[in-house]
Amino acid sequence: MSDFDRNYAATRPGYRADQVAIDAGLRAYMIRVYNYMASGVALTGAVAWLTYSAAVQEVGGRLVLTPFGQAIYGGPAALILLFGTLGLVFFLSFRIGRLQPSTALALFLAYAGLLGLMLSSIFLSYTGASITRTFFISAASFGALSLYGYSTQRDLSPIGSFLVMGLFGLILAMLVNLFLKSSGLEFAISVIGVLIFAGLTAWDTQRIKEMYSAADDGTVIGRKAVMGALALYLDFINLFLFLLRFMGDRR
């Protein structure tokens, strides 16, 4: 059978060249997705640290909020940031088909920067060393899960559908626990959150890979790359935050 396959391929001189071109295009597309995603994560981290540095000062061995910190972490500014980031990510998701790739990328980076402002508050709750440690563990886990999603021959779509339903349940449980303030439910939410976003990382990677088509022009490929980067960015950020609940050393 292997001899037959080689002979059959040999009768199609353009077959191997076409396949090589498709593979090269797919690699370039996925590298673009990961580069955009990594840029978003780096921007979020840089903005979070710079915001924290400007929002907090040490007085007598204690952390005290500056006027800027009081404005960012409390009052209407916090609500504006929350609804602003939600609105931006929904706008990008629903309007991506009509945006130029450069505009979509700019909106994605703007979202990453705004989220960095919000996430700067984690430095108030956790030590810098534990945040750094959790980040690298999250990065290693994300890389392994994404590699599995890219290379596996198994169809992950049934698992993905289940994980999406689980995500809605997780959000509902988090809203309920805002009122209950149950430590047991908080622990369960953290465990389930890690499992859900670990699975979503693999599924999203496979889905993004399957979105690629050699027939797409540069504009369509650019839009798909931005949306793929946004999906993986959200998977990584949430995986990091849920892991931080386990591994972070509280101040």
C-alpha positions in Angstrom: 0.0 0.0 0.0 2.9 2.4 0.8 4.4 1.7 -2.6 1.0 2.4 -4.2 0.7 5.7 -2.4 4.2 6.9 -3.5 3.5 5.9 -7.1 0.1 7.6 -7.0 1.7 10.8 -5.6 4.4 10.6 -8.2 1.8 10.8 -11.0 0.7 14.2 -9.6 3.7 16.5 -9.9 1.8 19.4 -8.3 0.6 17.5 -5.3 3.6 17.7 -3.1 4.3 21.4 -4.0 0.7 22.3 -3.2 0.8 20.5 0.1 4.1 22.1 1.1 2.6 25.5 0.3 -0.5 24.8 2.4 1.7 23.6 5.3 3.9 26.7 5.1 0.8 29.0 5.0 -0.7 27.2 8.0 2.6 27.6 10.0 2.8 31.3 9.1 -0.8 31.8 10.1 -0.4 30.0 13.5 2.8 31.9 14.2 0.9 35.2 13.5 -1.8 34.1 16.0 0.7 33.3 18.7 2.7 36.5 18.1 -0.5 38.6 18.5 -1.5 36.7 21.6 1.9 37.0 23.2 1.9 40.7 22.4 -1.4 41.1 24.2 -0.2 39.2 27.2 3.0 41.2 27.4 1.0 44.5 27.1 -1.4 43.4 29.8 1.5 42.5 32.2 3.4 45.8 31.5 0.3 47.9 32.0 -0.7 46.0 35.2 2.7 46.5 36.7 3.0 50.2 35.8 -0.5 50.9 37.0 0.2 49.2 40.3 3.5 51.1 40.7 1.6 54.4 40.2 -1.4 53.4 42.4 0.4 52.2 45.5 3.2 53.5 47.7 4.8 52.1 50.8 4.5 54.1 53.9 5.9 52.8 57.2 6.1 49.2 55.8 2.4 49.4 54.7 1.0 49.7 51.2 -1.1 52.8 50.8 -3.2 53.8 47.8 -2.2 57.0 46.0 -5.0 59.3 44.8 -4.6 57.6 41.4 -5.0 54.2 43.0 -8.1 55.3 44.9 -9.6 56.4 41.6 -8.7 53.3 39.7 -9.7 50.7 42.3 -12.9 52.2 43.6 -15.8 54.3 42.6 -17.1 54.9 39.0 -13.7 54.4 37.4 -13.7 50.7 38.3 -17.2 50.3 36.8 -16.2 52.2 33.6 -13.2 49.9 33.2 -15.3 46.8 33.7 -18.0 47.7 31.2 -15.5 49.3 28.8 -13.5 46.1 28.5 -16.6 44.0 28.2 -18.0 46.3 25.5 -14.8 46.3 23.6 -14.4 42.6 23.5 -18.0 42.1 22.4 -17.7 44.8 19.7 -14.5 43.1 18.4 -16.1 39.7 18.4 -19.3 40.7 16.6 -17.8 43.2 14.1 -14.6 41.4 13.2 -16.0 40.5 9.7 -16.3 44.2 8.8 -13.0 45.5 10.3 -9.7 45.9 8.6 -7.0 43.6 10.2 -5.0 46.6 11.4 -8.1 48.1 13.1 -9.0 44.7 14.7 -5.4 44.3 16.0 -5.5 47.8 17.4 -8.8 47.1 19.2 -7.4 43.8 20.6 -4.3 45.6 22.0 -6.5 48.3 23.4 -8.5 45.6 25.2 -5.3 44.0 26.5 -4.2 47.4 27.8 -7.5 48.1 29.6 -7.5 44.6 31.1 -4.0 45.3 32.4 -5.4 48.3 34.3 -8.0 46.1 35.9 -5.7 43.2 36.7 -3.2 45.5 38.4 -5.2 45.0 41.6 -3.9 41.4 41.9 -0.6 42.9 43.1 -2.6 44.2 46.1 -3.7 40.7 47.0 -0.7 38.5 46.1 3.0 38.8 46.4 5.0 39.6 43.3 7.1 36.4 43.6 4.0 34.2 43.6 2.5 36.1 40.7 5.7 35.5 38.7 5.9 31.9 39.6 2.2 31.3 38.7 2.7 33.1 35.4 5.5 30.8 34.3 3.6 27.7 35.4 0.6 29.0 33.5 2.7 29.7 30.4 4.2 26.1 30.5 0.8 24.6 30.9 -0.7 26.7 28.2 2.1 25.8 25.8 1.6 22.0 26.4 -2.1 22.2 26.1 -2.0 24.3 22.9 0.6 21.9 21.4 -1.8 19.0 22.1 -4.7 20.8 20.5 -2.6 21.6 17.4 -1.1 18.1 16.9 -3.9 15.7 18.1 -5.9 13.9 15.4 -8.8 13.6 17.8 -11.8 15.7 17.2 -12.2 18.0 20.2 -15.4 19.7 19.1 -17.7 17.6 21.4 -15.5 18.4 24.4 -15.5 22.0 23.4 -19.3 22.2 23.3 -19.4 20.7 26.8 -16.7 23.2 28.1 -18.6 26.2 26.7 -21.7 25.0 28.6 -19.6 24.5 31.7 -18.2 28.0 31.3 -21.7 29.5 31.5 -22.3 27.4 34.7 -19.0 28.7 36.1 -20.0 32.3 35.5 -23.4 31.7 37.2 -21.7 30.1 40.2 -19.3 33.0 40.6 -22.2 35.5 40.5 -24.0 33.4 43.2 -20.9 33.3 45.4 -20.7 37.1 45.4 -23.7 36.9 47.7 -23.0 33.6 49.5 -19.3 34.2 50.1 -18.8 30.5 50.6 -15.1 29.3 50.9 -16.1 25.8 49.8 -17.9 27.1 46.7 -14.9 29.4 46.0 -12.5 26.4 46.1 -14.8 24.4 43.7 -15.0 27.3 41.3 -11.2 27.6 41.2 -10.8 23.9 40.5 -13.5 23.9 37.8 -12.1 27.1 36.3 -8.7 25.6 35.8 -10.1 22.5 34.2 -12.4 24.4 31.9 -9.8 26.8 30.6 -7.2 24.0 30.3 -9.7 22.2 28.0 -10.6 25.4 26.1 -7.0 26.1 25.4 -6.6 22.8 23.5 -10.0 23.1 21.8 -9.5 26.7 20.7 -6.1 25.8 19.3 -7.6 23.0 17.2 -10.5 25.3 16.1 -8.2 28.1 15.1 -6.0 25.7 13.1 -9.1 24.4 11.3 -10.2 28.0 10.5 -7.2 28.3 8.1 -7.8 28.1 4.4 -5.3 28.5 1.7 -8.0 30.1 -0.4 -8.3 33.1 2.0 -6.9 36.4 1.0 -4.7 38.5 3.3 -7.6 40.5 4.8 -9.5 37.3 5.8 -6.3 35.7 7.2 -5.6 38.8 9.2 -9.0 38.9 10.8 -8.9 35.2 11.6 -5.4 35.7 13.2 -6.7 38.5 15.5 -9.8 36.5 16.6 -7.6 33.4 17.2 -5.2 35.5 19.2 -8.1 36.9 21.3 -9.5 33.5 22.1 -6.1 32.1 23.2 -5.4 35.3 25.1 -8.6 34.9 27.1 -7.8 31.3 27.7 -4.3 32.1 29.0 -5.4 35.0 31.2 -8.2 33.0 32.8 -6.1 30.0 33.3 -3.5 32.2 35.0 -6.1 33.9 37.3 -7.6 30.6 38.4 -4.2 29.0 39.1 -3.3 32.1 41.1 -6.1 31.3 43.5 -4.3 28.0 44.3 -0.6 29.0 44.0 -0.6 32.7 45.0 0.7 33.8 48.3 -1.6 36.4 49.8 -0.3 39.5 51.3 
